[in-house]
Amino acid sequence: MNIAIIGGGPAGLMAAEAACAAGAQVDLYDAMASVGRKFLLAGKGGLNLTHSEPSEKFLSRYGVRRARITPLLATFGPDALRAWAHGLGIETFVGSSGRVFPTDLKAAPLLRAWLRRLRQAGVRFHMRHRWSGWDEQGGLRFTTTEGNRSVLSDASVLALGGGSWPKLGSDASWVPLLAGRGLHIAPLQPANCGFDIGWSEHFRGKFAGHPVKSVAIVMRSNAGAESWHPGEFVITETGVEGGVIYAVSASLRDEILAKGVATLRLDLTPDRDRPRLTHDLSRPRGKRTMATHLQRQAHIEGVKAGLLREVVSKEDFADPARLAAAIKSLPLRFVAPRPLAEAISTAGGVPFEALDARLMVRTLPGVFCAGEMLDWEAPTGGYLLTACFATGSVAGAGAVAWLRGN
């Protein structure tokens, strides 16, 4: 039996490995000149494979899709992923944040070892093959450098990515192809993305590119419950981006979609409570400037002081209690997420409701889907990669199981 894998990211490569291990002949096709391009770029600053936190907290990272992701991770979860990397000769370690990395932090050695093992197992790779749907006989149609080509396979796994980072291959060109076969596709939206705020010319010119460290974001749910997210982010020309922003990007994006704007509260001094801050700011400032007073009494300076000046009125600066309240709960108003092409990942895609437990499209027997093209999202921190590996493993093994059952 022959299985075609379309897409050479982590999900597609894992689908190829699972299908090959189950006894299938596997051919993998990718539109780019080489596989794993987004995987390599994601690992440029240190490949975050997965996370070591307890299972309950780990699963909570998948939000509304937790129930769909849980059985997939039961098949290939964080521990299995670390063991798999070890089998490739890649040792891992847990960082201070709980994130799991290869010992050398690099993605390239892992990818090279993986591709070597896949080729040795008999997986055949076909580069510069852009999938363009099906022909009249049900064959897979590809556009190649040598013209159009049709390929017959017994089953196929689509692992074509979402719509972020299109230059690396995830350009969402598959959406109209599946929609044309009657499959409803949830609209693709940016996830783990930056947001526009609309800074003043002065603030943008002075602080764009500056990191804002040792802060916490306070988000309020529709039910009124508050969640606290410590971390850091970066000021951009148009707004903000970075770790703690990505952690709450889904909530911000959905609130903007519903209300046209979203507001979060920023705690600039998470290590100091409001009463103490009020007390310290109430001390006589004498002839010192407000900037010096803030630096001495609240350790607020640089970009944090700039944020206060950007948002807080002169009247509030003159009142220690109101100034302390602003430092502990500075409102930032978000007007739009950055474009999909700039996002780290994608929300939306093929809904799980259209798939069976093996990730086969119910209305397209023999066609399986995996990875980021499915309708789920998760914050950065290893959660994205872990679920991509898991969906690929389930889809690849599922394709073989379906063929044997038929």
Buried (B, 14 or more C-beta within 10 A) or exposed (E): BBBBBBBBBBBBBBBBBBBBBBEBBBBBBBBBEBBBBBBBEBBEEBBBBBBBBEEEEBBEBBBEBBEBBBEBBEBBBBEBBBEBBEEBEBEBEBEEBBBBBBEEBBBBBBBEBBBEBBEEEEBEBBBBBBBBEBBEEEBBBBBBEEEEBBBEBBBBBBBBBBBBBBEBBBBBBBBEBBEEEEBEBBEBBBBBBBBBBEBEEEBBEBBBEBEBEBBBBBBEEEEEEEEEBBBBBBBBEBBBBBBBBBBBBBBBBBBBEEEEEBEBBBBBBBEBEBEEBBBBBBEEBEEEEBEEBBBBBBBBEBBBBBBBBBBBEEEBBEBBBBBBBBBBBBEBEBBBBBEBBEBBBBBBBBBBEBBEEBBBBEEBEBBBBBBBBBBBBBBBBBBBBBBBBBBBBBBBBBBBBBBEEE
